[in-house]
């Protein structure tokens, strides 16, 4: 079956029937740094300068966006067991099993083409939006502008990332002829059932059902194909496990050395074993690098997994080991439903 790239099809992924309720903040108007960014974006992407300036001037600072982007007050407050409970619950598992049944043919086609198993795609859509129930009610323009021009202090500054996404959002709405103030999504600017950032919509969204348009809200086929394509292009390897059981080294120095690369697979199984990590036979035979991934449990002892390249690919969707393992756990739970 012939497949189109997103650029060859109409894109209807993210424009809702009604405007978002989050807009009480002050418009950016002609603020100097915003207008400087408008000129830069217009030059870089060959967009009409007056349109970019007018559009950014209509964006509003949203205080709740700046609050929601902040991490927990204390790193020790991070709790894998609590995080898992949020996403791996009976109602989401039941909804996931139903969504899988309804879309089994598309999930199988995506697995054949991209090598991403159906349960992983089901897990991502379930964690991201509960199968379309919660796609976000913030104006994407406001969310991205807030995080571009007024990123809160108190955490690593990611304003450059959000400014790049703001530029891609303007490119997207200009290309599609949308009203930039009518597009809604999450507080971070993610859109549609798969919660794609604007750059991901442009680069990975596809018309998987060949109906002439890319619809990341209404077409479950397009959602499935786009998620699978995203993972495939971010290093997902067909047939590889996502992780293995591991007991971390008892020696604090060896454990710290293995944790330095964080979620990036950097050690062979033999190297991990030499540092005192205890892996089962399947993990010791793994062909490729592994990462010792630590997940905090508040005041309780941390949990650990040995993450593979496929675990790392999941973190390209959301740069969090907690997120990746929640997707995996939901995928397993849905797979177990009769």
N, C-alpha and C positions, 0 to 999 in steps of 0.2 A: 504494500500500500504506500502510495506517495505521501511524503510528509513535507509540510511547508515550514520554513523558519518564520519566527514572529514578524519579521519585517515584511513578509509577503502577504500577510493577512491583516484584516481589520482587528484592532485591539479594543476590547470592551471590558477589560478585566476589573476595573476598580471604581467606576462611576456609579454611586448609589442613587436610589430613588429620592433621597432627601438629604439635606445638609447635616453635617455633624453638629452636636450641641456645644462643642468645646470651642468657644470663640470670644471669651470675655476680655481677653487681653488687649493691650494697646497696639494699634497698627504700627508697623515699622516705618511707613511713610518714606520720607526722603533722608533717613538717617545716613550719615556720611559713609560708614563702613558697609552698609547694605547697598548703597548706590555704587560704591567701588566694586563690590562683589558682582553687582548686576553688569557693570561694564566688562569685567573680566570674563564672566560666563558668556555674555553675548559674543565677545571676541573669540573665545575658545571654541564655542559650538556653532558659530556663524548664525546666531539667532538675532532677530530684530532687537536692537538695543532699547528702543522705547518700550517695546512690549515686555521685555525682561524687567526693566526698571518699574514699570507700572504694576506688573504681577507681584514682584517682591514687595513693593510698597503696600500692597493689599494684605500681605501676610501679617499675622498677629503673634505677639509673644503670648505663650500659654504657660502660666506658672505651674500647672499640674504636670506638664511635660518635663519641665526641669526637675521637678520632684521625683517623678517616676523613673527617671534615668539613673538616679543615684543608687549605689550598692547598699547592702546592709550596713548599719552603723559599725558593726564589729565583724571582722572576718569569721570569728568563731561562731557567729550567729548562723552561718551557713549550715544547713542540715539536709543531707541527702535523703534521709528517711522521710522528713517532712515534705521535701520537694517531690519525691516519688508519689506520696499520697495525693498531692494536688492533681496529678496527671494520670495515675494508674488507679482508677476507681471504677466501681461497677457500671455506672451510667456511661462512662466514656468507652469502656470495654464493649458494652452492649451496642453502643452506637457504631463503634469501629467494626464489629462483626457484621452489622447490618450494611454498613457502607461498603465493606469488602464484598459481600454477596451481591449487592446492587451493581458493583463495578468490576466484577471478577475478570471479565473479558479484557477490559482496558488495562487492568493491573498485570494480567498475564502478558499482554502485548508489550507493555513497557518493560517487564522483566526480560522478555526475549530480546528486545532491542537494546536496552541499556545495561542489563545485568544486575539491576537493583531488585531485590525480592519484593513481592507484594506487601509483605507484612511491614517492611521498613517504610514504604510509602504511606501505608495506612497509619503507622506510628507517627510519622511527621505531621500529617494533616490533622491527626487527633490531638497532638500536643499543641500545635500552632493555633488551631481555631475550633477545636471540638467539631470537626467536620462541617465547618461553615457557620456554626452558631455564633461565633465571636470573631468578627473580622476587623473590629475597631471602628470607633466613631469620632476620631480626631480628624480634622482637616489635615491632609498630608502636607500641604503647603505650610501651614502653621507649625506643625511638629518639626519639620526639617529646618525651617527658618529659626525657630527657637533654639534648636540644638546646634545650628550653624553660627548664630550671632550672639547667643547668650547661654552658652554651655555652662552649667553650674560648676563652681569651684568645689573642691573636696574629693575629687576623683580624677583619674587620668583624663586629660583633655582630648576628646574625640571630635572636636568641632571640625577638623579638617576632613574626617570621614563623612560627616553629615553635610558639609558644604559640597563635597563631591557628589553625594546623593541628591542634594538639592538641585545641582546643575543637571544631573541626569533626569530628574523629575521634570524640570522645565523643558528639556529636550523631548521627553516623552509626551507631555501635554501639547507642546507645539506641533509635534509630528501628527498626533491623533486629532487635534482640533478640540480638545477638551477645555472646559472651564476649570482652571487650576484650583479654584476655591470650592469646587464641588466634589473633589476626589477625597475619599476618606480611607483611613487605615488605623494602624496602631500609633501609640505615643512616640514610637521611634520612626514612623514613616513607612512601615511595612504594609503591603496591600494584598487583598484577595484571600482566598482560602489557603494558599500556601504561604501567605505573608512574605511575599517577595519585596525586597527593596527595589527602588526604581531601576538601578543598574541591572539587577537580576531579571526584572521584567524585560528589559531591552535585550539582554544577552542570552537568556535561557528559556523564556516562555515560548511555547510552540502550539500550533494548531494541530493537536494530536488526533482529533476526530475529522479533520479535513472538511470543515463546514465553511471555510473561508474567513474565519475570525478566531482570535485568541481570546478566550473568556475564562479568566481565573476565578470567577465567582460562580457562573452558571453552568459551565461545562466541566463535569468531573473528569472527563477524558483529558481535557487540556491541563487540568490541575495535576493529574497523575503523570502524564508525559513530561510536563515541565519540571516536576519535582525529581523524577528519575533522571532526566537529562542533567539537571543541576548537579546531582550527586556524581553521575558518571564523569562529568567534566571537571569535578573536583577530586578525582582520584579514586572513586569507588572501584573495587576490584571484584569481578564476578566470582562467586563461590567462596570468598574469604570470610572467616568469622569476624565479628566485630571486636571481640575481646575474649580473654581467658581468665579463669580464676587464678589468683596469685596471693601468696602470703608475703608481705614486704620483709626486707631484711630486718633482723632484730637490732643490728648495729646502727646507731643513729647516723653515723657518717656515711655508711654505704647507702642507707635509705635516702639521705639528703642528696647524694650524688645522682641516684637514679631519678629523683624527682626534679632535678634541675631543668630538663627539657620540657617538663609539664606534659601536655597532651601530644607532643610531637614524637612519633615513633623513632627512637634513636639507638636502641640497643638490640643486639641479637639475643635470642633466648639464652644462649650460652653465657653471654656477658651479664645478663641479669642474674643468672644462677651463680656466676662467679662472685657477684656482689651480695649473695645471700638471699636473693628472692627465691621462693619455692613455687615452682610451676609444675603442673601435671604433665603427663607424657604427651598429650596432644599439643600443648603449648610449646614444649621443648622441641617438637618436630616442625613448628611453624617456620615457613620460609619467608623471611622478611623481618623487619625491625618491629620492636614493641616499645610501648611507653608504660612506665609505672604511673598509673593515674590514681590520685588521692582525692577522695570525696569526704569532706568533713561532716560530722554528725552532731554539731553543737558541742556539748560537754562530753558526749560518748566517744568511744574510739572511732577513728576514721574507717571508711570502707576503701578497698583497693581493687582495681582491676588492671589487667595487662592489656592495654589497648592496641589494636592493629591499625593498619592503614585505613581500614573501613571505619573504625571508631573516629579516627582523625577526620575522615571525609564528612562525617556527620557534624563535627564541630565547625566545618566550613559553612554550614547552614546557620549555626548559632555557636559562637566561640565559647562554649561551656561544656565541661565534662558532665555536669549535672543534666543538662539538656540532652546530650547524646545518650546517656544511660537511661533517661526517662523515655526517650523514643524507643530504645531497644526493649525496655521492660514492657511498655504498652504494646509493642509489636508482638512480643511473646505471649502476653496475656490474651490478645485478640486471637492469635493463632490457636490457642488452646480451647477456644469456644467451639463446641460441637455444632 
